[in-house]
Amino acid sequence: MKPRERVLNFLEGKPVDHLPCMPITMMYACKQIGARYRDYCTDYRILAEGQIRTAEKFGFDYVNTMSDPAREAADCGAPIAYFDHQPVALIEDQALLADKAKLLALKTPDPLGGGRMHNGILALRLLKERVGNDLIVEGWVEGPIAEAADLRGINTLMTDFFDDVSFVHDLFSFVVGMELRFAREQITAGADVIGIGDAAASLVGPRIYQEMVLPYERQLIEGIHSMGGRTRLHICGNTRSILGPMGSLHATIVDLDSLAPIGEARNQMGPQQILLGNLNPVTVVRDGTPVTIRAELAECHRAAGDRYIVGAGCEIPRDTAEENVAALAQYAQSVTQ
């Protein structure tokens, strides 16, 4: 069974030969081809080569277009900083929407307009052309609070929840419209799955999350589903207090960070929600051994049940030993269905 068939069958509840394996690699994939991370983020050909090389070398079932959270913000005009061997960074003290009034004039950028979103779509097209019949090809968008934080500045946005709720709603509405446009172009280009990164959602309490963030995540997920896409929701950090609401979104896959117990996610999200993760990327994946990694995966699998995809809680660290990365797919392949 080819990896793409395996994952699609698994998502639909059909028989597969073994568990899928879909860990996040960005800087690790870049390292596999000896490239600068600056180039991985800005040249779609380098990203595609790194992803393909990594998936083939370690037996992963997919490739993805993730590189950093600044694509959409950069195309909106936000100042960002590039580094040779570190992720792209938003410049917080020069946030595009430091002046809230600028939102009124902010235009949704064209995802095919030659900017960083366009570079991501070109990566997706190249991946689809080269491995799209064999591997799952996953695109990526930012979630409502993550992208709002990129445009407004994360510290300022946190005070906006108390000082100007109407502005937050307007900003989230702008973000969701932009991300749906970006997602549509990725689906048109051949994306099998659209990942949604909403890291800042773990930084607000459960009340703000449910009242302010959840409705816009729902709009984004339902919008992607209505286009015929599948979704993979990833919220970095400790989501333990919002697991139930996250499950109510009915994302195709919920990709859990290591701070949220996967057994609690299963109990709160029900038996049909597909869960992915959630080994600690540093203490277990980077600092462990193949034996301890496989043992920890077995425990995650036991707690998550049958609707489980192998992966870490977040990105595989760049300096992880190859035998440790290989242990992820080895475990997945050892579990026949």
C-alpha positions in Angstrom: 0.0 0.0 0.0 1.4 3.4 -1.0 1.7 6.0 1.7 -0.9 8.3 0.2 -3.4 5.5 -0.1 -2.6 4.5 3.5 -3.3 7.9 4.9 -6.5 8.6 2.8 -7.9 5.2 3.8 -7.1 5.8 7.4 -8.7 9.2 7.4 -11.9 7.6 5.9 -11.9 4.7 8.4 -11.0 2.1 5.8 -8.5 -0.7 6.3 -4.8 0.0 6.1 -1.7 -2.1 6.3 -0.2 -0.2 9.3 -0.4 3.1 11.1 0.5 6.3 9.2 3.5 8.4 10.2 3.3 12.2 9.8 5.8 14.1 12.0 6.6 17.7 11.4 10.0 18.4 9.9 11.2 21.9 8.8 14.7 22.7 10.0 15.4 19.0 10.2 14.4 18.5 6.5 16.6 21.5 5.6 19.5 19.9 7.3 19.1 16.7 5.2 20.1 18.6 2.0 22.7 20.8 3.7 20.9 24.1 2.8 20.6 27.4 4.6 17.3 27.7 6.4 16.9 31.2 4.9 16.8 29.5 1.5 14.5 26.7 2.6 12.0 29.5 3.6 12.3 31.5 0.5 13.0 29.1 -2.4 10.3 26.6 -3.0 12.6 24.2 -4.8 14.9 23.8 -1.8 11.9 23.2 0.5 10.5 20.6 -1.8 13.8 18.8 -2.1 14.3 18.8 1.7 10.8 17.4 2.3 11.1 14.7 -0.4 14.6 13.6 0.7 13.4 13.4 4.4 10.2 11.5 3.7 12.0 8.9 1.5 14.9 8.5 3.9 12.9 7.9 7.0 9.7 6.3 5.6 7.2 9.1 6.3 3.8 9.1 4.7 3.7 12.7 3.7 5.5 16.0 2.8 4.5 19.4 3.8 5.1 23.1 2.9 5.6 24.5 6.4 8.7 26.7 7.0 7.7 29.5 9.4 4.6 31.4 10.5 5.4 34.7 8.6 4.2 34.0 5.1 0.9 35.7 5.2 2.0 38.5 7.5 4.9 39.3 5.1 2.6 39.5 2.1 0.4 41.9 4.1 3.4 44.1 4.5 4.6 43.2 8.0 8.4 43.6 8.6 10.2 40.3 9.1 13.8 39.2 9.7 15.6 36.4 7.9 18.5 34.4 9.3 20.8 31.8 7.7 20.1 29.0 10.2 17.1 30.1 12.2 13.4 30.5 11.4 12.0 33.7 10.0 10.9 36.1 12.8 8.2 38.8 13.0 9.6 42.1 14.3 7.3 42.7 17.3 8.2 46.3 17.9 7.4 47.2 14.3 4.1 45.2 14.0 2.1 46.1 10.9 -1.0 46.9 12.9 0.6 48.6 15.9 -1.9 51.3 14.8 -5.3 49.6 14.9 -6.7 52.1 12.4 -4.5 50.5 9.6 -6.8 47.4 9.6 -9.5 49.5 7.8 -7.2 49.9 4.8 -5.5 46.5 4.9 -6.1 44.5 1.7 -6.1 40.8 1.5 -3.0 39.9 -0.5 -3.2 37.7 -3.6 -1.8 34.3 -2.8 -0.6 34.1 -6.4 0.8 37.6 -6.4 4.5 36.6 -6.3 5.0 36.9 -2.6 5.7 34.4 0.2 2.3 32.7 -0.1 2.9 32.2 -3.8 6.3 30.6 -3.0 4.4 28.2 -0.7 2.0 27.3 -3.4 4.8 26.8 -5.9 6.4 24.4 -3.4 3.1 22.5 -3.1 2.8 22.3 -6.9 6.3 20.9 -7.2 5.7 18.4 -4.4 2.4 17.3 -6.0 4.2 16.9 -9.4 7.0 14.8 -7.9 5.4 12.7 -5.2 1.7 13.4 -5.2 0.7 10.0 -6.4 2.8 8.3 -3.7 2.8 10.6 -0.6 0.3 12.9 1.0 1.0 16.5 0.2 0.1 18.9 3.0 -0.3 22.7 2.7 -0.4 25.1 5.6 -2.2 28.2 6.9 -2.0 30.2 10.1 -5.0 30.1 12.4 -6.9 33.2 13.5 -5.2 34.1 16.8 -1.7 33.1 15.5 -2.0 35.3 12.4 -3.6 38.1 14.4 -0.7 38.1 16.7 1.7 38.3 13.8 0.0 41.3 12.4 -0.8 43.1 15.7 2.0 42.0 17.9 1.3 39.2 20.4 1.6 41.3 23.6 -0.6 44.0 22.2 -3.2 41.5 21.0 -3.5 40.0 24.5 -4.5 43.4 25.9 -6.9 43.9 23.0 -9.0 41.0 24.4 -9.9 43.3 27.3 -9.5 46.8 25.8 -11.1 46.5 22.3 -13.1 43.3 21.7 -14.7 44.7 18.5 -11.3 45.3 17.0 -10.3 41.7 17.8 -13.4 40.4 16.0 -12.7 42.6 13.0 -9.1 41.4 12.9 -10.0 37.7 13.2 -12.6 38.1 10.4 -9.9 39.6 8.2 -7.5 36.8 9.0 -10.1 34.0 8.3 -11.0 35.5 5.0 -7.3 35.7 4.0 -6.5 32.2 5.1 -9.5 30.7 3.3 -8.4 32.4 0.1 -4.9 31.0 0.7 -6.2 27.5 1.5 -8.4 27.5 -1.7 -5.4 28.1 -3.9 -3.5 25.3 -2.1 -6.3 22.9 -2.6 -6.5 23.9 -6.3 -2.7 23.2 -6.5 -3.3 19.7 -5.2 -3.1 19.8 -1.4 -4.5 16.7 0.2 -4.5 18.2 3.7 -4.3 21.8 5.0 -2.5 22.2 8.3 -3.7 25.0 10.5 -1.2 26.4 13.0 -2.8 28.4 15.8 0.0 28.5 18.4 -1.2 31.6 20.3 -4.5 29.8 21.2 -2.7 28.0 24.0 -1.8 31.4 25.6 -5.3 32.5 26.4 -7.6 31.0 29.1 -10.4 28.7 28.3 -13.1 31.4 28.5 -11.4 33.7 25.9 -10.6 30.7 23.8 -14.2 29.5 23.6 -15.7 33.0 23.3 -13.2 34.6 20.9 -11.0 32.1 19.2 -13.0 29.0 18.7 -15.7 30.5 16.5 -13.1 31.7 14.0 -11.2 28.4 14.0 -14.6 26.8 13.3 -15.2 29.2 10.4 -11.7 28.3 9.0 -12.0 24.6 9.4 -15.6 24.4 8.1 -14.6 26.6 5.1 -11.7 24.3 4.2 -14.0 21.3 4.5 -16.6 22.9 2.3 -13.8 23.3 -0.4 -13.3 19.5 -0.3 -10.1 19.8 1.8 -9.0 18.0 4.9 -7.6 19.7 8.0 -4.9 19.1 10.5 -5.2 21.4 13.6 -2.0 22.1 15.5 -1.9 24.4 18.5 1.6 24.6 20.1 1.8 24.6 23.9 -0.4 23.4 26.7 -4.0 22.9 25.4 -5.1 20.7 28.3 -7.8 23.2 29.4 -9.4 23.5 25.9 -9.3 19.9 24.6 -13.0 19.5 24.6 -13.7 22.7 22.6 -10.9 21.7 20.2 -12.6 18.4 19.6 -15.8 20.2 18.8 -14.2 21.7 15.7 -14.1 18.3 14.0 -10.8 18.9 12.3 -9.9 15.8 10.3 -6.7 15.5 12.4 -5.9 17.0 15.8 -2.2 17.2 16.1 -1.4 17.5 19.9 1.6 19.1 21.5 3.3 17.1 24.2 2.0 19.2 27.1 -1.6 17.9 26.6 -2.1 14.3 27.7 -3.3 12.3 24.7 -5.5 10.1 26.8 -7.4 13.2 28.1 -7.8 14.3 24.5 -9.3 10.9 23.6 -11.7 11.1 26.5 -12.9 14.6 25.7 -12.9 14.4 21.9 -14.6 11.0 21.6 -13.6 7.7 19.8 -13.7 8.9 16.2 -11.5 12.0 16.3 -8.1 11.2 14.7 -5.3 12.2 17.0 -1.6 12.7 16.1 1.4 12.9 18.4 2.5 13.6 20.9 6.0 12.7 22.0 8.0 15.5 23.6 10.2 16.5 20.7 13.2 17.3 22.9 13.2 15.0 26.0 11.9 12.0 24.1 12.7 12.3 20.4 16.0 14.3 20.5 17.4 13.1 23.8 16.0 9.5 23.8 17.0 6.3 22.1 15.1 4.3 19.5 14.1 1.9 22.2 12.6 4.6 24.5 11.0 6.3 21.6 9.2 3.2 20.4 8.1 2.5 24.0 6.7 6.1 24.4 4.9 5.8 21.1 3.3 2.5 22.2 2.0 4.4 25.3 0.7 7.2 23.2 -1.0 4.7 20.9 -2.5 2.8 23.8 -3.9 6.1 25.3 -5.2 7.4 21.9 -6.7 4.1 20.7 -7.0 3.0 17.1 -7.6 6.4 15.5 -4.0 7.4 15.9 -1.2 8.7 13.6 2.4 8.6 14.7 4.2 11.9 15.3 5.9 14.1 17.8 4.3 16.9 19.8 5.8 19.5 17.5 8.7 20.0 15.1 11.5 17.4 15.2 14.6 19.3 16.4 17.3 19.9 13.9 20.0 18.0 15.9 18.0 14.8 16.4 19.9 11.6 15.7 18.9 9.8 12.5 18.2 6.6 14.3 15.8 8.4 16.6 13.8 9.9 13.7 13.8 6.5 12.0 12.2 4.9 15.1 9.0 6.9 14.5 8.3 5.2 11.2 9.6 1.9 12.5 7.0 1.9 15.2 4.2 2.9 12.7 5.2 0.1 10.4 5.2 -2.5 13.2 1.6 -1.9 14.0 -0.5 -3.8 11.5 -4.2 -3.0 11.2 
